[in-house]
Amino acid sequence: MGQLRRGTREVGVASRRVNEIFQAAWTGSSDGTDLPGSLASACVRALPVSGVGLALMTDEGPAGIITATDGAALELEELQFTLGEGPCVDASRTGRPVLQPDLAVTAPVRWPAFAGGALEAGIRAVFAFPLRVGAIRVGVLDLYRDHAGPLSPDELTDALSFADAATLVLLHEQAGSPVRGAIPIADDRAEVHQATGVVSVQASVGLAEALVMLRARAFAESRPLGGLARDVLAGTVNFGRADDGG
Amino acid sequence: MAREQRLAEVFVELADTLVEEFDVVDFLQTLTERCVELVDTDAAGLMLDDQRGNLQVVAYTDESARLLELFELQKEEGPCLDCFANGQVIANVDLAASRSRWPVFCGAALDVGFTFSHALPLRLRRQVVGALNLFTVEPRGLTEDHLAVAQGMADVATIGLLHERALRDQVVLAEQLQTALHSRIVIEQAKGVLSARAGISVGEAFARMRTHARRTGAQLTGVAEAVVTGTLHHAGLQAAMGTREDGA
């Protein structure tokens, strides 16, 4: 949060934090096969929350629970999946974060069926972050807490960084190109998003796959994603199937 | 038209945009365009706090990649970043004379042809939620009057972001900021899709989507989503643009 007192705060810390989270998750995952689980465990350790859940989403809607750090988190993930209601369902449907610092006050009105189950499971606060890159929706990161109260600005910043890292992991999983080893951090330039749209048309693929293709090409050619995106926009690089051979 | 009259019109236009289901990115886009029109500047861009310690561009008046680069640079160094960090107006920055303070940024801005830059904070009490950045080609600063209008625009932008919502609510602020940032990304993705499908520039693609949104009363982000999912075909957008004159 841009507080007036933040003058001395280091800028660019966020992307570094995402990288840090990613590397820690990679190290914590024995062979890289349970990256989501490792990331969720790191999240529950780093933030003052009692449980973390990750749900996958595809274009067709919620596609199942990927990981949960404890029984209560798993129970609430499953409950929402079954009921089709709850903060995480809203976050995935609307693409907006749903921050509920006090479920006892807000949940019974907004999600009557979910509220009972949540309070019974001992959960008092939920913070649900949609994992998306614009129109690309890959899932939701859900933080559960056994006591009420909001996240502090610093905790919110960290939660958003975990969400960024989880977005990258799920993006690659969803596109059938799981992350192996080093992953370049996200690049939020307008050109990258425009180029993603162009590549999706050229290669007749969805936006998620187009973004993964761009990232993979940049990685393979050891060049910055922004530069490759500009070449795509200028027409000097084409991802059309016809050009694959030549 | 007298400037005062046009000024009043613009503020009414912006206030009118703030209806129930308004599109925040479209609103901020209009605001930056009016800023260039009313304040003696040549380019404008608006950046928001991404709540991860960075600024992200959500509206800009010019598709040129070089201008975008200036905004990107400001994540690392520049008056916009300093304005965001300490909440103060940093206006009438003589770029040639400020090279020692922001060497990379000033060099890049001078290369693009600008001589002056101005940064105004989007303030919400003790917090800064973003910054409005203006660039001028002609080597002259802004008058007090123009600066006041620019700050007024920045304040209206903050109101738009938090429209009809409890201003005290950190939760709402976080939800709004994150949503605005992603809306902008959807629009960029749609510009790419539409430009590739219709064989037009990304600037033209943006203009067509906005025209379509205006004509149909739809939200810009909704139009962009429809382009991305393929439910809105580019031919439909062209038709919406129309070639028929509306008189005059």
Chai-1 contact restraints between the chains, C-beta under 6 A:
chainA,res_idxA,chainB,res_idxB,connection_type,confidence,min_distance_angstrom,max_distance_angstrom,comment,restraint_id
A,G2,B,D49,contact,1.0,0.0,6.0,A-B,restraint_1
A,G2,B,F84,contact,1.0,0.0,6.0,A-B,restraint_2
A,G2,B,Q127,contact,1.0,0.0,6.0,A-B,restraint_3
A,G2,B,V128,contact,1.0,0.0,6.0,A-B,restraint_4
A,G2,B,V129,contact,1.0,0.0,6.0,A-B,restraint_5
A,Q3,B,Q127,contact,1.0,0.0,6.0,A-B,restraint_6
A,L4,B,G87,contact,1.0,0.0,6.0,A-B,restraint_7
A,L4,B,R126,contact,1.0,0.0,6.0,A-B,restraint_8
A,G7,B,A85,contact,1.0,0.0,6.0,A-B,restraint_9
A,G7,B,N86,contact,1.0,0.0,6.0,A-B,restraint_10
A,V13,B,G53,contact,1.0,0.0,6.0,A-B,restraint_11
A,A14,B,R52,contact,1.0,0.0,6.0,A-B,restraint_12
A,A14,B,G53,contact,1.0,0.0,6.0,A-B,restraint_13
A,A14,B,N54,contact,1.0,0.0,6.0,A-B,restraint_14
A,R96,B,E175,contact,1.0,0.0,6.0,A-B,restraint_15
A,R96,B,T179,contact,1.0,0.0,6.0,A-B,restraint_16
A,P97,B,E175,contact,1.0,0.0,6.0,A-B,restraint_17
A,P97,B,Q178,contact,1.0,0.0,6.0,A-B,restraint_18
A,L99,B,V171,contact,1.0,0.0,6.0,A-B,restraint_19
A,R132,B,H182,contact,1.0,0.0,6.0,A-B,restraint_20
A,G134,B,H182,contact,1.0,0.0,6.0,A-B,restraint_21
A,G134,B,I185,contact,1.0,0.0,6.0,A-B,restraint_22
A,G134,B,V186,contact,1.0,0.0,6.0,A-B,restraint_23
A,G134,B,Q189,contact,1.0,0.0,6.0,A-B,restraint_24
A,A135,B,V186,contact,1.0,0.0,6.0,A-B,restraint_25
A,A135,B,Q189,contact,1.0,0.0,6.0,A-B,restraint_26
A,A135,B,E225,contact,1.0,0.0,6.0,A-B,restraint_27
A,A135,B,V228,contact,1.0,0.0,6.0,A-B,restraint_28
A,T157,B,Q51,contact,1.0,0.0,6.0,A-B,restraint_29
A,T157,B,R52,contact,1.0,0.0,6.0,A-B,restraint_30
A,L160,B,Q51,contact,1.0,0.0,6.0,A-B,restraint_31
A,L160,B,R52,contact,1.0,0.0,6.0,A-B,restraint_32
A,S161,B,R52,contact,1.0,0.0,6.0,A-B,restraint_33
A,D188,B,Q56,contact,1.0,0.0,6.0,A-B,restraint_34
A,A190,B,L68,contact,1.0,0.0,6.0,A-B,restraint_35
A,A190,B,E188,contact,1.0,0.0,6.0,A-B,restraint_36
A,H193,B,I185,contact,1.0,0.0,6.0,A-B,restraint_37
A,H193,B,E188,contact,1.0,0.0,6.0,A-B,restraint_38
A,H193,B,Q189,contact,1.0,0.0,6.0,A-B,restraint_39
A,Q194,B,E188,contact,1.0,0.0,6.0,A-B,restraint_40
A,Q194,B,K191,contact,1.0,0.0,6.0,A-B,restraint_41
A,Q194,B,G192,contact,1.0,0.0,6.0,A-B,restraint_42
A,Q194,B,V202,contact,1.0,0.0,6.0,A-B,restraint_43
A,A195,B,G192,contact,1.0,0.0,6.0,A-B,restraint_44
A,T196,B,Q189,contact,1.0,0.0,6.0,A-B,restraint_45
A,G197,B,Q189,contact,1.0,0.0,6.0,A-B,restraint_46
A,G197,B,G192,contact,1.0,0.0,6.0,A-B,restraint_47
A,G197,B,V193,contact,1.0,0.0,6.0,A-B,restraint_48
A,V198,B,G192,contact,1.0,0.0,6.0,A-B,restraint_49
A,V198,B,A196,contact,1.0,0.0,6.0,A-B,restraint_50
A,V201,B,V193,contact,1.0,0.0,6.0,A-B,restraint_51
A,V201,B,A196,contact,1.0,0.0,6.0,A-B,restraint_52
A,V201,B,R197,contact,1.0,0.0,6.0,A-B,restraint_53
A,L207,B,Q189,contact,1.0,0.0,6.0,A-B,restraint_54
